[in-house]
Amino acid sequence: MKLITLILLFAACRVLAFDDTNVVAAGDWSQPVGTEHGPAIRGRLLVCYSQDPSPITAPYPYLEAHSVVCLELQEVSSTVRSVGVYEDSSPPDTGLHCELRDSGVKLIPKSADDLLSGSFTRYWIRLRPHDSVRLRFSCYLGYGGDGIFAVYLRNGEFWDVHPSKTNEYYLSGTFTPHVPTNETPASVPSLPNNMDAWNGTLTLPGVKIPMKNL
C-alpha cells in the first residue's frame, strides 16, 4: 500500500459542540473512575456527524468524510469540586488508544505504512460537577474512492479494511491521560487552584460503526 501523508488543517484535538442530533452511534459508558477528593468521570466512544468535511487534502479521496470518532467525558459524582483532565493531542500521548474488531470479535490489525503529521495542542479540560465534553479524535472515518473502509485516528492509529457485506465493526479502547511531570491545573491562571487533577484509566466499550451511514 502506498505511503499516505495525512495533513491536519486544524488542531489535532478539538472540543466539539455536538448535540445529540449529531450522534449516529454511541458506545456504552465506561465505569467511572474517581479522584481522592471525590470527583469522578466516565467516558464513551461516539460516532458523530460533522458539517466540517475531513481535513484531508488532495490528491487523496477523503475530502467528503463527515463521520468522526469522538470521546465523550462526563463528571458523575455528587461533589462540588471541578476536575481537570489533561489532553495532549500529540501522538502517542493523546491518551486514547483503540482496537477495531469485527462481529466475531476478531482483532483487525492496524495498517503500518502511513504517516501522520500536523499541529498539536496540550491543555487542561475543566469538568464541573455533572458537566460533559466531547473531543474529536479522528481525522477520517469513511470509505475511500476504492471502496475501502478506513478509520484514521489523530493519535496515529489507522485501519484500512475491505468490508464484508455481512460483517460489522466495533471500535473500543482505553483513555489514560499523560500528565507531564509537575504539571497541575494550578499552573494555569484561568483555572481554580484547588481543582482536582484526574489520573486514571477508562476502559471504553465498543461502539458499532454505522457502515451504511458513512
C-alpha positions as CSV (number, residue, x, y, z in Angstrom):
1,M,0.0,0.0,0.0
2,K,1.3,3.4,-0.9
3,L,2.6,5.8,1.8
4,I,-0.2,8.2,2.7
5,T,0.6,11.5,4.4
6,L,-2.3,12.9,6.4
7,I,-2.1,16.7,6.8
8,L,-4.2,18.1,9.5
9,L,-5.6,21.6,8.8
10,F,-6.9,22.1,12.3
11,A,-5.6,21.4,15.8
12,A,-5.3,17.7,16.3
13,C,-8.0,17.5,19.0
14,R,-10.8,20.0,19.4
15,V,-13.6,20.3,21.9
16,L,-16.8,19.9,19.8
17,A,-20.2,21.4,20.4
18,F,-22.1,18.4,19.0
19,D,-25.6,17.9,20.3
20,D,-27.4,14.6,20.4
21,T,-28.8,15.0,16.9
22,N,-25.2,14.7,15.6
23,V,-24.7,11.3,17.3
24,V,-25.1,8.4,14.8
25,A,-23.8,5.7,17.1
26,A,-22.9,5.6,20.8
27,G,-20.9,3.0,22.8
28,D,-21.8,2.2,26.4
29,W,-20.4,4.3,29.2
30,S,-17.3,3.1,31.0
31,Q,-17.2,2.5,34.7
32,P,-16.5,5.8,36.4
33,V,-13.0,6.4,37.9
34,G,-12.7,8.9,40.8
35,T,-10.0,11.1,42.4
36,E,-9.1,11.1,46.1
37,H,-11.3,14.1,46.7
38,G,-14.4,12.7,45.2
39,P,-14.8,13.9,41.6
40,A,-15.3,11.0,39.1
41,I,-15.5,10.8,35.4
42,R,-16.7,8.2,32.9
43,G,-16.3,8.0,29.1
44,R,-17.8,6.6,26.0
45,L,-16.9,6.5,22.3
46,L,-19.2,8.1,19.8
47,V,-19.6,8.3,16.0
48,C,-20.9,11.8,15.2
49,Y,-21.8,13.7,12.1
50,S,-19.8,16.8,11.5
51,Q,-20.6,19.5,9.0
52,D,-16.9,20.1,8.5
53,P,-15.5,17.6,6.0
54,S,-12.5,15.6,6.9
55,P,-9.4,17.9,6.9
56,I,-7.5,15.8,4.4
57,T,-6.1,17.4,1.3
58,A,-5.9,16.2,-2.3
59,P,-4.9,14.0,-4.0
60,Y,-6.4,11.6,-1.5
61,P,-10.1,10.6,-2.0
62,Y,-11.1,11.5,1.6
63,L,-12.5,15.0,1.1
64,E,-16.1,14.4,2.0
65,A,-16.0,12.2,5.0
66,H,-18.4,13.7,7.5
67,S,-18.3,11.0,10.2
68,V,-15.9,11.5,13.1
69,V,-14.9,9.5,16.2
70,C,-15.4,11.4,19.5
71,L,-14.6,10.6,23.1
72,E,-17.2,11.9,25.5
73,L,-16.1,12.5,29.1
74,Q,-18.7,13.2,31.9
75,E,-18.3,14.1,35.5
76,V,-20.7,11.9,37.5
77,S,-20.0,12.5,41.2
78,S,-22.1,14.4,43.7
79,T,-19.2,16.7,44.9
80,V,-18.9,20.4,44.3
81,R,-15.3,20.3,43.1
82,S,-14.3,20.6,39.5
83,V,-11.9,18.1,37.9
84,G,-9.2,18.7,35.3
85,V,-8.4,16.2,32.6
86,Y,-5.1,16.8,30.7
87,E,-5.3,16.3,27.0
88,D,-2.1,16.1,24.9
89,S,-3.0,15.6,21.2
90,S,0.5,14.9,20.0
91,P,1.0,11.1,19.2
92,P,1.5,8.9,21.1
93,D,0.5,10.9,24.2
94,T,-3.2,11.5,23.3
95,G,-4.2,9.1,26.0
96,L,-6.8,7.4,23.7
97,H,-5.8,4.1,22.2
98,C,-8.2,1.9,20.3
99,E,-8.9,-1.5,18.8
100,L,-11.1,-2.4,15.9
101,R,-12.8,-5.8,15.9
102,D,-15.4,-7.4,13.7
103,S,-18.7,-9.0,14.7
104,G,-16.8,-12.2,15.5
105,V,-14.6,-10.3,18.0
106,K,-11.6,-10.8,15.6
107,L,-9.0,-8.2,16.1
108,I,-8.4,-6.2,12.9
109,P,-4.7,-5.4,12.6
110,K,-3.6,-1.8,12.2
111,S,-2.2,-0.5,9.0
112,A,1.5,0.1,9.3
113,D,2.8,2.2,6.3
114,D,1.1,5.6,6.6
115,L,2.5,8.8,8.1
116,L,0.6,11.2,10.3
117,S,1.7,14.8,10.6
118,G,0.1,18.0,11.7
119,S,-0.1,20.6,14.5
120,F,-1.0,19.5,18.1
121,T,-2.2,21.1,21.3
122,R,-1.8,20.5,25.0
123,Y,-4.3,21.8,27.5
124,W,-6.4,21.1,30.6
125,I,-10.1,20.4,30.2
126,R,-12.2,21.6,33.1
127,L,-15.2,19.5,34.0
128,R,-17.6,21.0,36.6
129,P,-19.9,18.6,38.5
130,H,-22.1,16.8,36.0
131,D,-20.5,18.5,33.0
132,S,-19.6,16.6,29.9
133,V,-17.4,17.3,26.9
134,R,-16.8,15.7,23.5
135,L,-13.4,15.5,22.0
136,R,-12.8,14.8,18.3
137,F,-10.2,12.0,17.9
138,S,-10.4,11.1,14.2
139,C,-9.3,12.9,11.1
140,Y,-11.2,10.4,8.8
141,L,-13.9,7.8,9.1
142,G,-15.5,6.5,5.9
143,Y,-14.9,5.0,2.5
144,G,-12.1,5.9,0.1
145,G,-12.6,6.1,-3.6
146,D,-11.6,2.5,-3.9
147,G,-14.4,1.3,-1.6
148,I,-12.0,0.5,1.3
149,F,-13.4,1.4,4.7
150,A,-10.9,3.4,6.6
151,V,-10.5,4.7,10.2
152,Y,-7.8,7.2,10.9
153,L,-7.4,8.5,14.4
154,R,-5.4,11.5,15.4
155,N,-3.2,9.5,17.7
156,G,-1.6,7.9,14.6
157,E,-3.7,4.7,14.8
158,F,-5.3,3.7,11.5
159,W,-7.1,0.8,9.8
160,D,-7.8,0.1,6.1
161,V,-10.5,-2.7,5.8
162,H,-12.1,-4.4,2.8
163,P,-15.5,-4.7,4.3
164,S,-17.7,-7.8,4.0
165,K,-21.4,-7.2,3.3
166,T,-22.3,-9.3,6.3
167,N,-19.6,-8.1,8.8
168,E,-19.9,-5.4,11.4
169,Y,-17.1,-3.5,13.1
170,Y,-16.7,-2.2,16.6
171,L,-14.2,0.4,17.9
172,S,-13.2,0.1,21.6
173,G,-10.3,1.5,23.6
174,T,-8.8,2.9,26.7
175,F,-8.2,6.5,27.8
176,T,-5.3,7.3,30.1
177,P,-4.1,11.0,30.1
178,H,-0.4,11.5,30.1
179,V,0.2,14.4,32.5
180,P,3.7,15.9,32.3
181,T,5.8,15.8,35.5
182,N,5.0,18.7,37.8
183,E,2.0,19.8,35.6
184,T,-1.2,20.6,37.5
185,P,-4.3,22.7,36.8
186,A,-3.0,25.2,39.4
187,S,-0.3,26.1,36.8
188,V,-3.0,27.5,34.5
189,P,-4.1,31.1,35.6
190,S,-7.6,30.7,34.2
191,L,-8.3,27.5,36.3
192,P,-9.1,27.2,40.0
193,N,-6.0,26.4,42.0
194,N,-8.0,23.8,44.1
195,M,-9.2,21.8,41.1
196,D,-8.5,18.1,41.2
197,A,-6.2,16.7,38.5
198,W,-7.8,13.4,37.2
199,N,-5.5,10.5,36.7
200,G,-6.7,7.0,35.8
201,T,-7.7,4.7,33.0
202,L,-11.2,4.5,31.4
203,T,-12.0,1.2,29.7
204,L,-14.3,2.2,26.8
205,P,-16.8,-0.4,25.5
206,G,-17.1,-0.8,21.8
207,V,-19.1,1.5,19.5
208,K,-20.7,-0.1,16.4
209,I,-19.5,1.6,13.3
210,P,-22.6,2.6,11.2
211,M,-21.2,1.3,7.9
212,K,-24.3,2.4,5.8
213,N,-24.2,5.9,7.2
214,L,-20.6,6.8,6.5
